[in-house]
Amino acid sequence: MTSTPVPPLRQRMIDDMQARNLGPASQRSHIASCKRFAVWLGRCPGTASADEVKAFQLHLIESKASICNRNRIMTGVKFLFRVTLRRHDLAAEIYHLKEPQKVPVVLSQDEVKRLLAMAGSIKVRAMLSLSYGCGLRAGEVVRLKAGDIDRDQEIIRVVEAKGRKDRNVMLPDDVLALLRQWWCERRCRHDSNVPPAERYLFPGRGSRNHLTTRQYGRLFQHTVSAAGIRKPVTLHTLRHSFATHLLERGVDIRKIQALLGHDKLETTARYARVATGMIAEIESPLEGLKPERRQRSKKT
């Protein structure tokens, strides 16, 4: 069976992305974006004109693509023009639309309790506890290895997270207890020859690779249904809830920023908009308009 040869332009782009140390997900996204542009154009993207670049952006808007998806596609196309083709004139025609700043959906503490209680197994409960109790992204949970758990310092090392950055998060006692219980149940026939510290905490079925985020997402949605939660939630909702609940408890926002791995404080500060506990405690200026109640003197 012969493999299909990679077109020269695509290979050049792949080489450029690898030279700049772009992650696998970013590389796949950029390639898919350029493929979409090429299909719309009907020929090699290297032959595009400025008017065609403008027309493609209009096409994305007319095709009802979301602003986030539209910007993602044009980021890949811009990389092709700016870096690989060195066509700065075409790259200059690409613009990004401002995305609406939506308030993230957050679970209440009671909803989180119901969610964890309805987890179908120790494995699922441990994964969900890591997402909520430590603020980990879905990809960070599934890529955890046994060596990332530092029981002595009571921390979890998150290695090469988003942006290829490492960080440390807390290791709650309840999470450690769940991980110990899961480690005793975890099957190791597929990675028995791998050093224990290098073994994934949550391996995929019948392989030495880790569980995928898609599989984790399905386990999460099944648990959400079992818990009777009707909100439009995703795995990232647990991370939102982690940050919001810490903020409501009075934890310094810079500590939350470090736990989440955010570069900018403004990114973390958005959780102040959904901290319902803090918002509910604020007194409206309308309260100041009420006439003061005069205390009636008691008759002696």
C-alpha positions as CSV (number, residue, x, y, z in Angstrom):
1,M,0.0,0.0,0.0
2,T,1.6,3.3,-1.2
3,S,1.1,6.5,0.8
4,T,-0.2,9.6,-1.0
5,P,2.7,12.1,-1.5
6,V,2.4,15.4,0.3
7,P,2.1,18.4,-2.0
8,P,5.3,20.5,-2.0
9,L,3.6,23.7,-0.7
10,R,2.0,21.8,2.2
11,Q,5.3,20.2,3.1
12,R,7.0,23.6,3.1
13,M,4.2,24.9,5.4
14,I,4.7,21.8,7.7
15,D,8.4,22.5,7.8
16,D,7.8,26.1,8.7
17,M,5.4,25.2,11.5
18,Q,7.8,22.6,12.9
19,A,10.7,25.0,12.8
20,R,8.6,27.5,14.9
21,N,7.7,24.7,17.3
22,L,4.0,24.9,16.8
23,G,2.0,22.2,18.6
24,P,0.4,19.3,16.8
25,A,-3.1,20.7,17.3
26,S,-2.1,24.1,15.8
27,Q,-0.4,22.4,12.9
28,R,-3.5,20.3,12.1
29,S,-5.7,23.4,12.4
30,H,-3.6,25.5,10.0
31,I,-3.4,22.7,7.4
32,A,-7.2,22.1,7.6
33,S,-7.8,25.9,7.2
34,C,-5.6,26.1,4.1
35,K,-7.3,23.0,2.7
36,R,-10.6,24.7,3.1
37,F,-9.3,27.9,1.4
38,A,-7.9,25.8,-1.5
39,V,-11.2,23.9,-2.0
40,W,-13.1,27.2,-2.1
41,L,-10.5,28.7,-4.5
42,G,-10.4,25.6,-6.7
43,R,-6.6,25.8,-7.2
44,C,-3.4,26.2,-5.3
45,P,-3.6,28.9,-2.6
46,G,-0.3,30.2,-3.8
47,T,-2.0,31.6,-6.9
48,A,-4.6,33.6,-4.9
49,S,-5.2,37.3,-5.5
50,A,-6.0,40.0,-2.9
51,D,-9.6,40.2,-4.1
52,E,-10.0,36.4,-3.7
53,V,-8.6,36.6,-0.1
54,K,-11.2,39.3,0.6
55,A,-14.0,37.3,-1.1
56,F,-13.1,34.2,1.0
57,Q,-13.5,36.1,4.2
58,L,-16.9,37.3,3.1
59,H,-17.8,33.7,2.1
60,L,-17.0,32.6,5.7
61,I,-19.4,35.2,7.1
62,E,-22.1,34.4,4.6
63,S,-21.8,30.6,5.4
64,K,-22.7,31.4,9.0
65,A,-19.3,30.3,10.4
66,S,-18.9,31.5,14.0
67,I,-16.5,34.3,14.7
68,C,-14.2,32.0,16.6
69,N,-14.1,29.5,13.8
70,R,-13.7,32.2,11.1
71,N,-10.8,33.8,13.0
72,R,-9.2,30.3,13.4
73,I,-9.4,29.6,9.7
74,M,-7.9,32.9,8.7
75,T,-5.1,32.5,11.2
76,G,-4.0,29.4,9.4
77,V,-4.3,31.1,6.0
78,K,-2.4,34.1,7.2
79,F,0.5,31.8,8.4
80,L,0.7,30.4,4.9
81,F,0.9,33.8,3.2
82,R,3.1,35.5,5.8
83,V,5.6,32.8,6.6
84,T,5.6,30.1,3.9
85,L,4.8,32.2,0.8
86,R,6.2,35.5,2.0
87,R,3.2,37.2,0.5
88,H,2.9,40.0,2.9
89,D,0.6,41.9,0.6
90,L,-2.0,39.0,0.8
91,A,-1.4,38.6,4.6
92,A,-2.3,42.3,5.0
93,E,-5.7,41.7,3.5
94,I,-6.6,39.3,6.4
95,Y,-8.4,40.8,9.4
96,H,-9.9,39.3,12.5
97,L,-13.3,40.0,14.0
98,K,-13.7,40.8,17.6
99,E,-15.3,37.9,19.4
100,P,-18.3,38.6,21.8
101,Q,-17.2,38.2,25.4
102,K,-19.7,35.8,26.7
103,V,-20.1,35.0,30.4
104,P,-18.9,31.4,31.0
105,V,-21.4,28.9,32.3
106,V,-20.6,27.9,35.9
107,L,-21.9,25.1,38.0
108,S,-23.1,25.7,41.6
109,Q,-21.4,23.7,44.4
110,D,-24.5,21.6,44.8
111,E,-24.4,20.8,41.1
112,V,-20.8,19.8,41.4
113,K,-21.6,17.5,44.3
114,R,-24.4,15.8,42.3
115,L,-22.0,15.4,39.3
116,L,-19.3,13.7,41.4
117,A,-21.9,11.6,43.2
118,M,-23.2,10.3,39.9
119,A,-19.8,9.4,38.4
120,G,-20.1,5.8,37.1
121,S,-16.7,4.6,38.4
122,I,-13.7,5.5,40.5
123,K,-11.9,6.4,37.3
124,V,-14.5,8.9,36.2
125,R,-14.8,10.4,39.6
126,A,-11.1,10.8,39.8
127,M,-10.9,12.6,36.4
128,L,-13.8,14.9,37.2
129,S,-12.3,15.7,40.6
130,L,-9.0,16.7,38.9
131,S,-10.9,18.9,36.5
132,Y,-12.9,20.7,39.2
133,G,-10.6,20.3,42.2
134,C,-7.4,21.3,40.5
135,G,-8.7,23.4,37.6
136,L,-7.1,21.2,34.9
137,R,-8.0,21.3,31.2
138,A,-9.4,18.1,29.7
139,G,-6.2,17.5,27.8
140,E,-4.1,18.0,30.9
141,V,-6.2,15.4,32.8
142,V,-5.8,12.7,30.2
143,R,-2.1,13.3,29.8
144,L,-1.2,13.0,33.5
145,K,1.4,10.5,34.3
146,A,2.1,8.8,37.7
147,G,5.3,10.7,38.0
148,D,3.4,14.0,37.8
149,I,1.8,13.4,41.2
150,D,4.1,14.7,44.0
151,R,2.7,13.4,47.3
152,D,5.5,14.8,49.4
153,Q,4.9,18.4,48.3
154,E,1.2,17.9,47.8
155,I,1.2,19.2,44.2
156,I,0.5,18.0,40.7
157,R,3.0,19.0,38.0
158,V,1.2,19.9,34.7
159,V,3.9,19.4,32.0
160,E,3.8,21.2,28.7
161,A,0.2,22.5,29.1
162,K,-1.3,25.1,26.7
163,G,1.5,27.2,25.2
164,R,4.0,24.5,26.2
165,K,4.1,25.9,29.7
166,D,4.6,23.9,32.9
167,R,2.9,24.8,36.1
168,N,2.1,23.3,39.5
169,V,-1.4,23.0,41.1
170,M,-2.6,21.8,44.4
171,L,-3.1,18.1,45.2
172,P,-6.2,17.9,47.5
173,D,-6.4,14.9,49.9
174,D,-9.7,13.7,48.4
175,V,-8.1,13.7,44.9
176,L,-5.0,11.8,46.2
177,A,-7.3,9.2,47.8
178,L,-9.2,8.7,44.6
179,L,-6.0,8.4,42.6
180,R,-4.6,5.8,45.0
181,Q,-7.9,3.8,44.7
182,W,-7.9,4.0,40.9
183,W,-4.2,3.0,40.7
184,C,-5.0,-0.2,42.5
185,E,-7.8,-0.9,40.0
186,R,-6.0,0.3,36.9
187,R,-5.0,-2.4,34.4
188,C,-1.4,-2.4,33.4
189,R,-1.0,-5.3,31.0
190,H,-0.5,-2.9,28.0
191,D,2.2,-0.8,29.7
192,S,3.8,-3.3,32.1
193,N,7.2,-2.7,30.5
194,V,6.9,1.1,31.0
195,P,8.5,2.5,34.1
196,P,5.7,3.2,36.7
197,A,6.4,7.0,36.8
198,E,6.0,7.2,33.0
199,R,2.7,5.4,32.9
200,Y,-0.4,7.4,32.1
201,L,-2.9,7.6,34.9
202,F,-5.8,7.1,32.5
203,P,-4.7,4.9,29.6
204,G,-6.9,4.3,26.5
205,R,-8.5,1.0,25.7
206,G,-6.1,-1.7,24.7
207,S,-3.2,0.7,24.1
208,R,-0.2,2.4,25.8
209,N,-1.6,5.8,24.8
210,H,-3.7,7.9,27.1
211,L,-7.4,8.3,27.0
212,T,-8.5,10.9,24.4
213,T,-10.3,14.1,25.3
214,R,-13.2,12.9,23.1
215,Q,-13.6,9.8,25.2
216,Y,-13.3,11.9,28.4
217,G,-16.0,14.2,27.0
218,R,-18.4,11.4,26.4
219,L,-17.9,10.1,30.0
220,F,-18.6,13.7,31.3
221,Q,-21.8,14.2,29.3
222,H,-23.1,10.8,30.4
223,T,-22.5,11.8,34.0
224,V,-24.1,15.2,33.5
225,S,-27.2,13.5,32.2
226,A,-27.3,11.1,35.2
227,A,-26.9,14.1,37.6
228,G,-29.9,15.8,35.9
229,I,-28.0,19.0,35.1
230,R,-29.7,20.9,32.3
231,K,-27.2,23.7,31.7
232,P,-25.2,23.7,28.5
233,V,-22.0,22.5,30.0
234,T,-18.7,21.1,28.7
235,L,-15.6,19.8,30.5
236,H,-14.2,23.3,30.5
237,T,-17.1,24.3,32.7
238,L,-15.5,22.5,35.6
239,R,-12.4,24.7,35.1
240,H,-14.6,27.8,35.0
241,S,-16.3,26.6,38.2
242,F,-13.0,26.0,39.9
243,A,-11.8,29.5,39.3
244,T,-15.2,31.1,40.2
245,H,-15.6,29.2,43.5
246,L,-12.1,30.1,44.6
247,L,-12.8,33.8,43.8
248,E,-16.0,33.6,45.8
249,R,-14.1,32.2,48.8
250,G,-11.7,35.2,48.7
251,V,-8.6,33.6,47.2
252,D,-6.3,36.2,45.8
253,I,-6.9,36.5,42.0
254,R,-3.1,36.3,41.3
255,K,-3.0,32.9,43.0
256,I,-5.9,31.8,40.8
257,Q,-4.1,33.2,37.8
258,A,-1.0,31.0,38.6
259,L,-3.1,27.9,39.2
260,L,-4.9,28.3,35.8
261,G,-1.7,29.1,34.0
262,H,-3.0,32.4,32.5
263,D,-0.4,34.9,31.1
264,K,-2.7,37.9,31.6
265,L,-4.5,38.9,34.7
266,E,-7.4,40.2,32.5
267,T,-8.1,36.6,31.4
268,T,-8.6,35.5,35.1
269,A,-10.5,38.6,36.0
270,R,-13.4,37.7,33.8
271,Y,-14.5,35.2,36.5
272,A,-15.4,38.1,38.7
273,R,-18.4,38.6,36.3
274,V,-19.8,35.2,37.1
275,A,-19.0,35.0,40.8
276,T,-22.6,35.0,41.8
277,G,-21.8,34.8,45.5
278,M,-19.8,38.0,45.3
279,I,-22.4,39.7,43.1
280,A,-25.3,38.8,45.4
281,E,-23.5,40.4,48.4
282,I,-23.3,43.8,46.6
283,E,-25.9,46.2,47.8
284,S,-27.8,48.0,45.1
285,P,-27.8,51.9,45.3
286,L,-31.6,51.5,45.2
287,E,-31.4,50.3,48.8
288,G,-30.0,53.7,49.8
289,L,-33.2,55.4,48.6
290,K,-35.4,53.6,51.1
291,P,-36.5,55.9,54.0
292,E,-34.9,55.0,57.3
293,R,-37.1,53.1,59.6
294,R,-37.8,55.0,62.8
295,Q,-37.6,52.9,65.8
296,R,-40.7,53.3,67.9
297,S,-39.9,54.1,71.5
298,K,-41.2,51.4,73.8
299,K,-43.8,52.5,76.3
300,T,-42.6,52.1,79.8
